[in-house]
Amino acid sequence: MSGALPLARQQVHIWLVDPTTVTDADLLARYHELLTPEEHAKWQRYRFDKDKHQHLVTRALIRDTLSRYEPSIAPQDWRFEFNAHGKPAIANALSGPLHFNLSHTQNLAALAVTRCAPVGVDVEKIKTVEQVRGLAERCFTDGEIAFVFGGDKAAVMERFFKLWTLKEAYIKAHGCGMSLSLHSVAFDPLAEPLTVNFDATHDDRPEEWSFRHWELGEHLLSLALNVSERRSVEIEFFHTVPLHATTPLGGTPRPVADQSLSK
């Protein structure tokens, strides 16, 4: 790999791949060569082929992408350490700070990379969820529940997953895992920019967080960034096939409009 991919301090790059489209046998064999013994053991533990395939492609996505920013480190040489809640961080010596976070769902994986601050990303496919009201009551505040169920029935799932991905992105950026009650994190989903509030049980400062949210066809993606300069952060999206091809998207996917969520 030649020079490092430029990534300014106030930029976030989001890399997208549909693992189901990566089927070339030679390419998949190269992905296997990147895995550590621990990653290979985890690959073996998956019962279903689709889960094994997703694990393989997403490990390659992380390793190949990080080497674009630190080309002196080969994809197979990346090493990671984990906090008490399982959030990974880079253990290699780097030329500068580099934060990343991965999320995957049916037909899409997303990797966020930035140099500015801890980052969290969550992506979900919009789908029908059984007993969605019960799930919302367990995870959402009263105001959020009113938002989810306060309009057209057709918008319920889109509204539900907007809030769900925002909360998951925050938890992943914070690194606290499911030790944090989702009730303690409350969003105003129609605010611009998106705003968050924390209840008295959670020690954090809303003004130190920036949130973004996009519609990607049948998927919703949310980003959480631990910085206060909400409007100065630039986001760029890429489609990629690890170790093969990369296509910058023309601009960014359109944000989910408030109008579409207030039916």
C-alpha positions in Angstrom: 0.0 0.0 0.0 1.4 3.4 -0.9 0.5 6.5 1.1 -1.9 6.8 4.0 -5.4 7.7 3.2 -5.9 11.3 4.5 -8.2 11.6 7.5 -8.4 15.1 9.0 -8.9 15.6 12.8 -12.5 16.6 12.4 -13.5 13.9 9.8 -15.2 10.5 10.1 -15.1 8.0 7.4 -17.8 5.3 7.2 -17.1 2.2 5.2 -20.0 0.1 4.0 -20.0 -3.5 2.6 -22.8 -6.1 2.0 -21.0 -9.3 3.1 -23.4 -11.4 1.0 -22.0 -9.9 -2.1 -18.4 -11.0 -1.3 -18.3 -14.6 -2.8 -14.9 -14.9 -4.6 -13.2 -18.0 -3.2 -9.7 -16.6 -3.7 -10.6 -13.4 -1.9 -12.2 -15.3 1.0 -9.1 -17.4 1.3 -7.1 -14.2 1.7 -9.5 -13.1 4.4 -8.8 -16.3 6.3 -5.1 -15.6 6.2 -5.7 -12.3 8.1 -7.4 -13.9 11.1 -5.6 -14.3 14.4 -5.9 -17.7 16.1 -8.6 -16.2 18.4 -10.5 -14.8 15.5 -10.3 -18.1 13.7 -11.6 -19.9 16.8 -14.5 -17.6 17.0 -15.2 -18.2 13.3 -15.3 -21.9 14.0 -17.8 -21.5 16.9 -20.5 -20.0 14.7 -23.1 -22.7 13.9 -24.5 -21.2 10.7 -22.6 -20.5 7.5 -24.1 -17.0 7.1 -22.7 -16.0 10.5 -19.3 -17.5 9.7 -19.2 -15.5 6.4 -20.2 -12.3 8.1 -17.5 -12.7 10.8 -14.9 -13.4 8.1 -15.8 -10.4 5.9 -16.1 -8.0 8.9 -12.7 -9.0 10.3 -11.2 -8.3 6.9 -13.1 -5.0 6.7 -11.5 -3.8 9.9 -8.0 -4.9 9.1 -7.9 -3.8 5.5 -9.5 -0.4 6.3 -7.2 0.4 9.3 -4.2 -0.3 7.1 -5.4 2.5 4.7 -4.7 5.0 7.5 -1.6 3.3 8.9 0.0 1.6 5.8 3.1 0.6 7.8 0.9 -1.9 9.6 -0.2 -4.8 7.4 -3.8 -6.0 7.7 -2.7 -9.2 9.4 -0.6 -7.4 12.0 -3.3 -5.4 13.7 -3.8 -6.2 17.3 -6.6 -5.2 19.6 -7.3 -4.9 23.3 -10.7 -4.9 25.0 -12.2 -3.0 27.9 -14.3 -4.6 30.6 -17.4 -4.4 28.5 -15.8 -5.9 25.4 -15.2 -2.7 23.3 -12.1 -3.1 21.2 -9.3 -0.6 20.8 -6.1 -0.6 18.8 -3.1 -2.0 20.7 -0.5 -1.2 17.9 1.8 1.8 18.2 0.4 4.4 15.8 1.5 7.7 14.2 -1.5 9.4 15.7 -4.9 8.6 17.4 -7.2 6.3 15.5 -10.7 5.3 16.7 -13.0 2.8 15.1 -16.3 1.0 15.6 -18.1 -1.7 13.7 -21.8 -2.6 13.3 -23.5 -5.2 11.2 -26.9 -6.4 10.4 -28.7 -8.3 7.6 -27.0 -7.4 4.3 -24.9 -4.5 5.6 -21.7 -3.9 7.7 -20.6 -0.4 8.6 -17.2 0.6 10.0 -16.6 4.1 11.3 -13.1 5.5 11.6 -11.9 8.8 12.9 -8.9 10.5 14.6 -10.8 12.9 16.7 -12.7 11.0 19.5 -14.3 7.8 20.6 -16.9 6.8 18.0 -19.9 4.5 17.9 -21.9 3.3 14.9 -25.0 1.2 14.7 -26.9 0.0 11.7 -30.2 -1.9 11.5 -32.4 -3.2 8.8 -35.9 -1.8 9.1 -38.1 -4.8 9.7 -41.2 -5.8 11.6 -40.4 -6.6 15.3 -42.8 -8.7 17.2 -44.1 -7.1 20.4 -42.4 -3.8 19.5 -44.5 -2.0 22.1 -43.2 -4.2 24.9 -39.6 -3.7 23.7 -40.0 0.0 23.5 -41.5 0.1 27.0 -38.4 -1.7 28.3 -35.9 0.5 26.5 -37.4 3.9 25.8 -38.5 6.9 27.9 -42.1 8.0 27.9 -41.4 10.8 25.4 -39.6 8.4 23.1 -42.5 5.9 23.3 -45.0 8.7 22.4 -42.8 9.5 19.4 -42.7 5.9 18.2 -46.4 5.3 18.4 -47.8 8.8 18.0 -48.4 8.7 14.3 -49.1 6.6 11.2 -48.7 2.9 11.9 -46.5 2.6 8.8 -43.9 4.8 10.5 -43.7 2.9 13.8 -40.8 0.6 12.7 -38.8 3.5 11.2 -39.2 5.6 14.3 -38.4 2.6 16.6 -35.2 1.8 14.7 -34.1 5.5 14.6 -34.1 5.6 18.4 -32.7 2.1 18.8 -29.7 2.9 16.5 -29.0 6.2 18.2 -29.0 4.6 21.7 -26.8 1.7 20.5 -24.4 4.0 18.8 -24.0 6.0 22.0 -23.5 2.9 24.2 -20.8 1.7 21.8 -19.0 5.0 21.7 -19.2 5.3 25.4 -17.8 1.7 25.8 -20.2 0.8 28.6 -22.0 -2.1 27.0 -25.3 -3.1 28.3 -24.3 -2.2 31.8 -26.1 1.1 31.0 -29.9 1.2 31.1 -31.3 2.4 27.8 -33.9 4.4 29.9 -31.1 6.6 31.2 -30.4 7.9 27.6 -33.2 10.0 26.1 -33.2 11.5 22.6 -35.3 14.3 21.0 -35.5 12.6 17.6 -36.9 15.7 15.9 -34.3 18.1 17.1 -31.8 19.5 14.7 -29.0 18.8 15.6 -30.0 15.6 17.4 -29.8 16.1 21.1 -29.6 13.7 24.0 -30.3 13.9 27.7 -29.1 11.7 30.6 -31.0 11.0 33.8 -29.5 11.3 37.2 -28.3 7.7 37.3 -25.8 8.3 34.4 -22.8 10.6 34.8 -22.2 12.2 31.4 -22.6 15.6 29.7 -25.0 15.9 26.7 -23.0 18.8 25.3 -20.0 16.6 24.7 -21.8 14.4 22.2 -22.6 14.7 18.6 -25.1 12.5 16.8 -25.9 11.8 13.1 -28.5 9.6 11.5 -28.9 8.4 7.9 -31.2 6.4 5.7 -29.4 3.8 3.6 -32.2 2.2 1.5 -33.8 -0.4 3.8 -31.3 0.3 6.6 -30.9 3.0 9.2 -27.5 4.1 10.4 -26.6 6.2 13.5 -23.3 7.7 14.5 -22.2 8.9 18.0 -19.1 11.0 18.5 -17.7 12.2 21.8 -17.0 15.8 20.7 -18.8 19.0 21.3 -18.1 20.6 17.8 -21.3 19.2 16.4 -21.4 21.1 13.2 -17.7 21.0 12.3 -17.4 17.3 11.9 -17.3 16.1 8.3 -18.6 12.7 7.3 -17.6 10.7 4.2 -19.0 7.4 3.1 -17.3 4.6 1.1 -18.5 1.4 -0.4 -15.8 -1.3 -0.2 -14.9 -4.9 -0.8 -11.9 -5.6 1.6 -8.6 -6.2 -0.2 -10.3 -5.6 -3.5 -12.1 -2.3 -4.4 -13.3 0.9 -2.9 -15.8 3.4 -4.2 -16.4 6.8 -2.5 -20.1 7.7 -2.5 -21.1 10.8 -4.3 -21.8 13.0 -1.2 -23.3 11.3 1.8 -26.5 9.3 2.1 -29.4 11.7 2.8 -30.2 12.2 6.4 -33.6 10.8 7.5 -35.8 13.9 7.2 -37.8 15.0 10.2 -40.9 15.1 7.9 -40.6 11.4 7.1 -40.5 10.5 10.8 -43.5 12.7 11.8 -46.3 11.0 9.8 
